Amino acid sequence: MVTQLVAGRTFDYSHSIGRGAPSGEGFTVAVDVAMGEGDIVYVLNRGYEFVPTVAWNRAGRGARVGIFSVGTEAGDEKFISEFGKYGDARGEFIWPAGMALDSQTNIYVSDEWLNRVSVFDKDGNFLNDWGTPGEGNGEFSGPSGIAIDAQDDVYVVDSRNHRVQKLTKDGKFLLSWGKLGSEEGEFDSPWGITLDQDGNVYVADHKNHRVQKFSPDGHFLSQFGSYGSGRGELNRPSAVTVDPDGDVYICDWANDRVQLFNSEGKFLTSFTGDAQELTKWAQAIVSTNPGAVKRRREVKNMEIEWRLSMPTGVTFDTARNRLFIADTQRNRLQIYNKLKEYAGPQRNL
C-alpha cells in the first residue's frame, strides 16, 4: 500500500534511489544509511564479487561509503563522491557493518572482519581508527551496529562477544553490558543499534528475534517483538531506529519487511516495499538495453520487484520527517514520508 493510515499516523511512499553498481550511482549490498547535513545521505556498501582465486570465493569490490544528495522527489538524487575500498590498510574495509555520524559530521564505520572502527571526516578523508580483536574492554569480535550520543560517546554492538560497549570517540573504553543468553539484558549475536531523543539505547538482538531497550548506562527497560512471521513478530532483526515521536522502526530482516511499533511496544504496521517504478539510475540502464525492455514487458506481475528483500539498515530523517530503508539485496533505498497533515475523504458526502 503506497499510503498507510494507522493509529493517527500517515505514511506515504515517496520514491527509491540506487541501482546495483560497484561504484558511483549505485550500491553493492547497502547495509546501512545515515543522514548528513542538509540533503546529504551516506550509504555504507559491504560490496562483493565472485573471485575464484579467493579462498572464500568472495571479495569486497564495491566496499565503500557513497555520498549522495537526496531531494524530496524522484529524480532529484545526485551522486557526489565515495570513499573507502576493499582492503585491510587504514581507511579500507573488509566487512563494513555499521555507520554513524558525530556532532562534527565525522563518520564512524565498524568492520566486523577487521575488528575495528574507522573514522573519516564528512568528505571521506581518513582521520583515525581504533579497536583490536579480543574479549577484553575496548576489544571486539565482530563489531556491527554503531550509534553516537549527544556527548559524542560511541556505542558499538560487539556482536560475537554478545555485548554492547560504550567508548569515547577516540576508542577509550567506558562501560559494557550483556552476555550470551536469552534473558533480559542478554544477547545472541546482536546487530543494529540506535538511540532515542532521551539517550535510551535500542539493540536489535538478532538471534533472539527481538529489540531490547536500555537506559544509557545499560539497564534493561523493555523489549519489542518475539519470534515469528506474524504481525509484530520478528525473524532475525538487523537494525532499528526511533523517530522524534518515539515510534520504533525495526528491520525484520528474514521476513523482508520493516515493522513499526509505538513507544510502548504496540505493533502498528509493516512496510513491505512499494517501489513500483524503477529508480532514476536503474531506468537509465534499462532504457539503453532494448532486450531488457522487452523482457520486462513480458513479466505478468512485477510486484515482487516492488518489495523489500532482506533490508539491513533503517534510519529516520528528522529534518524532512521521512524514513530511509536500505533495501539491501535490491541495491536501493526506499523512502517513506511521515506526513504531519493528511486530509482524508469526507465520508458523509
N, C-alpha and C positions, 0 to 999 in steps of 0.2 A: 504494500500500500504506500503510495507516494506521499500522502498526507495522513498523519495519525493524530487523532484527538483522544487523549486518555487522562483521566483524573485532573482536569483543568489545565492540561498541557497540550500544546500543539507542536508537532514535529513535521517539517516539510522537507522532503528530499530536494537538494539543490542540484548537485552535479558531481561528476567524478573527474579526477585528473590522473595522468600517468599512462604508461604502457610498458611492456616488457622490453628492456634495453639495458646493456651493461654500463651505459654512461649517458650523460646528457638528459634529454627529455624522456626519461623513463626510469623504471625501478627494476631491481633484481632481488626479489624476496624482501620487500619492505617490512621490517619488523617493528619499527617504532616511528612516531611522528611527534614533533614538538613545535610550539609556537614561538616565533621570534618577535622582533619589533615590527609594528605596522602589519603589512600583509605577508611578511616573511614566514615561511614554513620550512622546517628542516625535516628531511626524511632519511632514516637510517636503513641502509640496504645491507643485508647479510651477504648476498652475492653467491653464485655457484656456477659451476660449469663441469661437464663430464671431461675428465682428463685421464686417459688410460694409464699414463706413467705414474700417477699419484696413487699411493697405496690404498687410500680410502675412496679413490675414484671421484673425488670432488675437490675443486679448487675454488678460491674465493674471488674469481674475476667478477668485478662489479661490487665488491665490498667497499662501501663508501658512504658518505653523507652528502645528499643533494640539497642544494639551497634553491628555493622556488619563491616566486611571488604569486600568491593565490588571491584573486579578486573574489567578488561575490557572484559572478555569473560564469557560466561555461564559456570557455574561450579566453577568459581574462588571464589565465595562468601563464607564467613565463619562467623558463629555466634561467637561473642566474649563474651558478657555479657549483662545484663539488670539491670535496677534499677527502683525503684518506685513500688507501688502496690495500690490496691483499698483501700481507707480509707480516713479519714479526719484528721489524725495526720500529723505532719510536715513531709514533704518528701513523702507524699502519695497523690493520685489523686482520684477524683470522676468523673468529666467530663473534662479530659485534652483536650485542643483545639488547642493550637499553641505552637511553639517551635522555639527558635533562639539561636545562639551562639555569645558570645562577643569575643574581641580580645585575651583573655586568654583561649579561648575554654571552658569557663563556659557555662552551658546550662540553659536557662530560659524557663520554661513551664507554660503556663497560664491554669487556671482551671475555667471554666465558672460556675460551681456549687459552688465552694468554694470561688469564687471572689478574687483570689489571684494569685500571680506569685511565683513559687518556683525556686530556683537556686541551681544547682549542679555543681561539677567540672567535667572535661572531662571523668572521670572514674565512675561518677554516685554517688559520695559522696555528701550528702546533705550539703549545705552551709547556706542557708538563705531563708526566704520568706517574702513577703510584699503584702499589699493590704487588704482592708476591704470592705464589702458591702456598697453601697450608691451611691449618685449622686454628691457628692462634689469632690473637687480637690483631686486626688490620690485615690479616691474610685471607685469601679467597680460594674457593673451589667452585668454579663455575658462576661467577657474578653475572647477574642478569638485569633485572629491573633496577632503576636508579631514580631517585627523587631528591629535590633540594628545597630546604625550608627558607623562611624569611631571613634567617641569620646566615644563610649560605652554608649551613651544615648539610652533609650529604648522607642520604640513606641508601644503602646498597643491599639488594637481595643476594645473599650468599647461598646460591641455590643448592649445591651439593653438600654444603655444611648445614643446610636446613635451618637457616637463621637470617636475621636482618642485622646489619651493622650500621652504626651511625658514626661518621667520621667528619673531621674538618674538611674544608675544601682543598687542603694540602695533603689529605690522606691520613691524618693523625687520628688514631682510634679514640672514640668517646664512650661508646657503650654498645651492647648487642643483646639480643634476646632470641629465643627459640631453640628447638632441638627436634630431631626426627620423632614424629608421632602424629596422632590424630585428635588429641585432646585440645582444649582451649589453649592458645598460645604456642602450640606445637605446629610443625610444618612437615610436608612431604614434597620436596622439590619445588619450593615456591618460585614464582617467576616475576610477575609485574608488581609495581608499587606506585602509589600516589599519595598526596597529602590533600586534606581539605582546607577550608578557609581558617579553621582553628588549629591547624597543625597536626590534626589526627592522622594516623598512618593506616592506609588500606593496602593489604597484601593479597595478591592472587595466589592462593595456596593450591598449586597446580594439581597434584595427585590426590589431594583431599577434596577436590571439587567444590571449593568454597572460596570466598573472600573474607578475610578477618580484618577487623578494625581495632586499632590500638591507640592509646594515648601517645603523645610524642616521646615519652620515656619507656614505651613498650608494654604498658599494662593492657591486657585484653579488655575490650569493651563490648564487642558484638560480632556476629558473623552474618554473611549473606549467602544464600543458596545451599543446595545439597545435591548429591549425585543424581543424574538422570537427564532425560531429554524433554521433559515436560515444561510447562510454564514455571519460571522461577527456579528451574533446576539447571545444573551446570555439569559440563564434562570437560575437565582439564582447562580451567580458565587461565588465560595468558596475560591479561592486562586489565587495569581498572583506572577510571578517572571519575572525578566528582565535580559537578558544576557549582556555581555560586549559590544556587537554590538548595544545595545539599543532595540533589539527585545523583545516584551512583550508577555508572555505566560499566558493565563488565564484558570483556571479550570472552565469549563462550566458545572457545577455540574449536573443540572437536564437534560441537553442534552447529558450527558455521553461522554464528549469529552474535549480536551484541544484545545483552539483556539489561533492562532498566529497572532499578529499584528506587523507592524513596528512601529518605534518610533513616526511617525506622525499619528498613529491610523488607517492606512490602513490594512484591513484584508488580510492575506497571505494564510493561510492554516489551516487545522484542523488535530489533532491527535485523532484517534478513538480507537487505540489499535491494536497491531499486534502480540500478544503472541500465535503464532501457535504451540509452543512447551511448555509442562509443565515445570515449574521451577525444578531445581535440587531436592529440598526438596519435592515438590509435587510428582514428578516422583518416588522418593524412597518410598513414602507411597503407591501409586497406584500399584507399581510393587510387593508389598508384598500381594496384595489382588487380587487373580485370578478372582473373581467375578467382581470387578471393571474394570479390563482389558477387560473382555468380554462385559460389558455394554457399555464401551466407544467405542468399535469396532462396536457396533450396531447403534451408532448415525450417521445419514446420513450426517449431516452438523454441524461441530464443531465451525463454525465461531463465534457464539455468545460468546463462551468461550474466544476467542481471544480479544474481545473488552473491553474497559473500562466500568466500572459500578460505576457511581456516584463518580468520582475522586474528592478528597477533598484537597489534597496537591500537590504542584509542586515546584521544585527548580532546579536551574541550577548549575552544577558542572563546575566552571570556569577553574579548573586545567586540566580537561580532556575534556572540551568542550562538555558536554553531559547533557541531560535533564532527570530528575527523576520525574516520575508521581506516586503519591500514588493512586493506583487503589483500592480504599477503600473497596468496597463491595466484591472484589475478593481477598482481603488479599494478595496483592503482590505489587511490584514496577515494572513499565515498564520503560525501559531505551532507550533513543534515542541519537545517536551521531550526533552532528552538524559538518559535515565534512568541513574542510578548503580547501581541494583539492579533486576534484572528476572528473575523466575523463569520459565524455560521449562518446557514439559511434559516429564514423565518418559517416556522412550522405551521403558523396559523393563517397562511395566505390561501 
